[in-house]
Amino acid sequence: MSATPDTVTVPRTGSASTAGAGPRPRRFGRRLALGDPSAPRWERPALWGLVILSGVLYLWNLAISGYANSFYSAAVQAGSTNWEAFFFGSSDAANSITVDKPPASLWIQELSVRLFGLSSWSILVPEALMGVATVFLVYVIVRRHFSAGAALAAGGVLALTPVAVEMFRFNNPDAMLLLLMTLAVYLTQRGIASGKVRWVVWAGVVVGFGFLTKQLQAFLILPALAAVYMICAPVITRKRLLHLLAALGGVVVGAGWWVAIVSLVPASMRPYIGGSQNNSFLELTFGYNGFGRLTGNETGSVTGGTTTAGAGSWGATGITRLFGSEFAGQFGWLLPAAVILMVGAFVVMRWRPRTDLRRATLLLFASWMIVTFLVFSFAGGIFHPYYTVALAAPIAGTVGVSIGSLWEARDRVWVRIVIAVALLATVGWAWILLSRSADWLPWLKVVVLIVGLVGAALVLLPRRGKALAAATVALLAVGSLLAPAAYSVETASTAHTGSLPSAGPTVSGGTGGFGGGRGGGGRAFGGGTGTGTGTGTAPGAGTGTRPGGAGGFGGGGTGTFTPPGGTGTGTGTGTGTGTGTGTGTGTGTGGGRGGFGGGGGGLFGRTTTVSSALTKLLLADSSKYTWVAAAIGSDSAATYQLATQKSVMPIGGFNGSDPSPTLAQFKADVAAGKIHYFIGGSIGRSNGGSSASSAISAWVTANFSSQTVGGVTLYDLSGGVPTK
């Protein structure tokens, strides 16, 4: 949270593009490669230290999480063996259905797997390198117009944000999305500095590619980019408008080429669009992954704490939402400081001209932060704590730029007071967040508080030489970053699997997103009857009706879940309770899941271990079949696909609620001898959506004989005709 001035303000005359811009922006490559006499000697070693720290934190013991999110890892496996699956983002190499996102984030992982073979390292290393690149890019953006200390502060805040550590060690699309959004900020900054249209056009292309990573979430940055360019660019108003129209064209081109191809290819010649109810990418974009995330009306998705969709079905919304226990520890350690310092920095810069580049940089980060925070606070649909990684870079940039501006003006008493207040707010907020994990490193909050109090006292002193300044900077950094750093180390040392990862230790009071907390989490996707009961650290109760026992999801605890048909186990403590009932042959037992409040895997997380006997059975005569098996839900199918590296049909897509395939289509595939086994069970119908998966399950169980191998119930469909 600190910075040391090392730049010299160069008086400007002439063009509006440079008027009032402050320290002269240097060519970054030249400064690193050839040296810069005006840069402090410690800058380059410090920068490489930041890069190495990020790399170690994101790469250390990376394989601990195995395939991490098996849903995406299975799609990577498919795309690494089949180019059609690569292009469309199919869940399986036989191209029955796509994942419920565009495929851009999968492409990088799939190319890595094609080069190095399928492993957790080949899937996750690209994500880690994206994290290092994002940290470096934040440093570059801040360093163009601010001191080395300010840039290092920004990079350090991002590197040590717990949710960033989690997502840069995971294979969800969010890592690539954050990198692309940060790159768009850099390109826009260059456009504001030069007034040349090519920079904002490239920024638009990058945002368009972000759309191909996680659809409309990429567009959250557009208001910030457009508004700041319109305010600060050094060209006349008409040109600014034309430049923004050109940038919009870049967005259309960056995203539209793939969307156009998918829309023009006949449905019979491509996989079904996962997550949609009518095989339409546009429906997926504006429905399930679009406006449904704002309103809560997401047909075919799971619901949160209520049985129906709608605003608030994933927990209470409002301006205080992200300060809750399941969210704040993920990203928000420096959020109070960012707001306080931002206000102070804007006051310091209040008399600068419209085209001032330092203020423009602060506006870019701050407006990005504010827009994203507000959208996340009031979004009524599916919302998971790891989404907050989108706030990590704008908060880091806002802190770095703001402290850089204030530190240079610290001769003023009121500026020192602002910095001291920001530090005290940070350590006070850290005390609250650490208290939510009372049994985890209980001494840490005391150390943070003491360091913060001493640091605030030193900040208030007038400037007294380099030694005092260095001590103050050190205490500012330690007081601000020690707590999130500890959370980050805990995150990096813990295995995270499933679809809903979370950073840091388990916290109390987490509602987890499935209404009232995570109660019982027993989940056996196999057939038969199953129940799930448990307790959680968060108050609340829930019920579940998914076969195999999908108890109400309460807070706290940890749990592991075997493949469909097996037994889920878990432990948890607290007051939340939940029960679940279902039908099938498997059983499910469990306590409170570790969830959004911390711990290991997420909601759909299960181990990816399949018994050797079952693997051998699935691989027998596998070359004769298009799919060695079919299973309800992509998450379930992924378990077997990764074990066999053969295509497994994910019936109904991620939630089992997509009409792919229909019962008639499935019967036709069985009659044609394309599917060898059906793995029993159903995850049921979620928030409307198609009931095709339930119809398929009922038809198979009524007409084919079952067997149990490795604790998993399956049906042999190879004859193509009923056996009952």
Stockholm file with secondary structure:
# STOCKHOLM 1.0

chainA/1-724         MSATPDTVTVPRTGSASTAGAGPRPRRFGRRLALGDPSAPRWERPALWGLVILSGVLYLWNLAISGYANSFYSAAVQAGSTNWEAFFFGSSDAANSITVDKPPASLWIQELSVRLFGLSSWSILVPEALMGVATVFLVYVIVRRHFSAGAALAAGGVLALTPVAVEMFRFNNPDAMLLLLMTLAVYLTQRGIASGKVRWVVWAGVVVGFGFLTKQLQAFLILPALAAVYMICAPVITRKRLLHLLAALGGVVVGAGWWVAIVSLVPASMRPYIGGSQNNSFLELTFGYNGFGRLTGNETGSVTGGTTTAGAGSWGATGITRLFGSEFAGQFGWLLPAAVILMVGAFVVMRWRPRTDLRRATLLLFASWMIVTFLVFSFAGGIFHPYYTVALAAPIAGTVGVSIGSLWEARDRVWVRIVIAVALLATVGWAWILLSRSADWLPWLKVVVLIVGLVGAALVLLPRRGKALAAATVALLAVGSLLAPAAYSVETASTAHTGSLPSAGPTVSGGTGGFGGGRGGGGRAFGGGTGTGTGTGTAPGAGTGTRPGGAGGFGGGGTGTFTPPGGTGTGTGTGTGTGTGTGTGTGTGTGGGRGGFGGGGGGLFGRTTTVSSALTKLLLADSSKYTWVAAAIGSDSAATYQLATQKSVMPIGGFNGSDPSPTLAQFKADVAAGKIHYFIGGSIGRSNGGSSASSAISAWVTANFSSQTVGGVTLYDLSGGVPTK
#=GR chainA/1-724 SS CCCCCCCCBCCCCSCTTTTTCCBCCCCHHHHHHHCCTTSCTTHHHHHHHHHHHHHHHHHTTGGGGTTSSHHHHHHHHHHTTCHHHHHHTBSSTTCSBBCSSCSHHHHHHHHHHHHHCSSHHHHHHHHHHHHHHHHHHHHHHHHTTSCHHHHHHHHHHHHTCHHHHHHTTSCSTHHHHHHHHHHHHHHHHHHHHHCCHHHHHHHHHHHHHHHHHHGGGGGGGHHHHHHHHHHHCSSCHHHHHHHHHHHHHHHHHHHHHHHHHHHHSCGGGSCBCTTCSSSCHHHHHHIIIIIHHHHSCCTTSCCSSSSSCSTTTTSCCSTTGGGSHHHHHHHGGGHHHHHHHHHHHHHHTTTSCTTCHHHHHHHHHHHHHHHHHHHHHHCCSCCCGGGGGGGHHHHHHHHHHHHHHHHHTTTSHHHHHHHHHHHHHHHHHHHHHHHTTTTSSTTHHHHHHHHHHHHHHHHHSCCCHHHHHHHHHHHHHHHHHHHHHHHHHHHHTSCCCSSSCCCSSCCTTCCTTSSSCCCBCCCCCSSEEEEEEEEESSCCEEEECSTTTCCCCCSSCEEEECSTTSCEEEECCSSEEEEEEEEEECCCCCCBCCCTTSSSCCTTCCCCCCCHHHHHHHHTTGGGCSEEEEEESHHHHHHHHHHHCSCEEEETTTTTCSCCSCHHHHHHHHHTTCEEEEECCCCCCCSSCCCHHHHHHHHHHHHSCEEEETTEEEEECTTSSCCC
#=GC SS_cons         CCCCCCCCBCCCCSCTTTTTCCBCCCCHHHHHHHCCTTSCTTHHHHHHHHHHHHHHHHHTTGGGGTTSSHHHHHHHHHHTTCHHHHHHTBSSTTCSBBCSSCSHHHHHHHHHHHHHCSSHHHHHHHHHHHHHHHHHHHHHHHHTTSCHHHHHHHHHHHHTCHHHHHHTTSCSTHHHHHHHHHHHHHHHHHHHHHCCHHHHHHHHHHHHHHHHHHGGGGGGGHHHHHHHHHHHCSSCHHHHHHHHHHHHHHHHHHHHHHHHHHHHSCGGGSCBCTTCSSSCHHHHHHIIIIIHHHHSCCTTSCCSSSSSCSTTTTSCCSTTGGGSHHHHHHHGGGHHHHHHHHHHHHHHTTTSCTTCHHHHHHHHHHHHHHHHHHHHHHCCSCCCGGGGGGGHHHHHHHHHHHHHHHHHTTTSHHHHHHHHHHHHHHHHHHHHHHHTTTTSSTTHHHHHHHHHHHHHHHHHSCCCHHHHHHHHHHHHHHHHHHHHHHHHHHHHTSCCCSSSCCCSSCCTTCCTTSSSCCCBCCCCCSSEEEEEEEEESSCCEEEECSTTTCCCCCSSCEEEECSTTSCEEEECCSSEEEEEEEEEECCCCCCBCCCTTSSSCCTTCCCCCCCHHHHHHHHTTGGGCSEEEEEESHHHHHHHHHHHCSCEEEETTTTTCSCCSCHHHHHHHHHTTCEEEEECCCCCCCSSCCCHHHHHHHHHHHHSCEEEETTEEEEECTTSSCCC
//
